[in-house]
Amino acid sequence: MQATAYTYDPATRSGSVLLDDGTPLPFDAEAFDAGGLRLLRPGQRVRIETETGTESGAETGPRTGTGAEGGRRRITLVTLQTF
């Protein structure tokens, strides 16, 4: 899935992206490290991978989708989009 980098904090290696519908979605250091990046600038197009569900019964992040897809979406990988 594609998105646009919105925020990035190099100290924590976490930030957020904007999905193409304008929905912000946060990512953590684990997702950033999985993509092999060293830096991310706002406005860069990125490729993300997500998983839907809950962690330890606690819901985190924005709710996206409907029905079975209506769970919490968590980014598991952030990397640059290449053409």
Long-range contacts (C-beta under 8 A, 24 or more apart in sequence): 1-47, 1-48, 1-49, 1-50, 2-45, 2-46, 2-47, 2-48, 2-81, 3-45, 3-46, 3-47, 3-48, 4-43, 4-44, 4-45, 4-46, 5-40, 5-41, 5-42, 5-43, 5-44, 5-45, 5-46, 6-42, 7-42, 8-39, 8-40, 8-41, 8-42, 10-39, 15-40, 17-46, 17-48, 17-75, 17-78, 19-64, 23-62, 23-64, 24-62, 25-50, 25-61, 25-62, 25-64, 25-73, 25-75, 26-61, 26-75, 27-75, 27-78, 28-75, 30-76, 31-74, 31-75, 31-76, 31-77, 31-78, 32-78, 34-76, 34-77, 34-78, 35-77, 35-78, 35-79, 35-80, 36-79, 37-78, 37-79, 37-80, 40-78, 44-80, 45-80, 45-81, 46-78, 46-79, 46-80, 46-81, 47-77, 47-78, 47-79, 47-80, 47-81, 47-82, 48-75, 48-77, 48-78, 48-79, 49-75, 49-76, 49-77, 50-74, 50-75, 50-76, 51-76
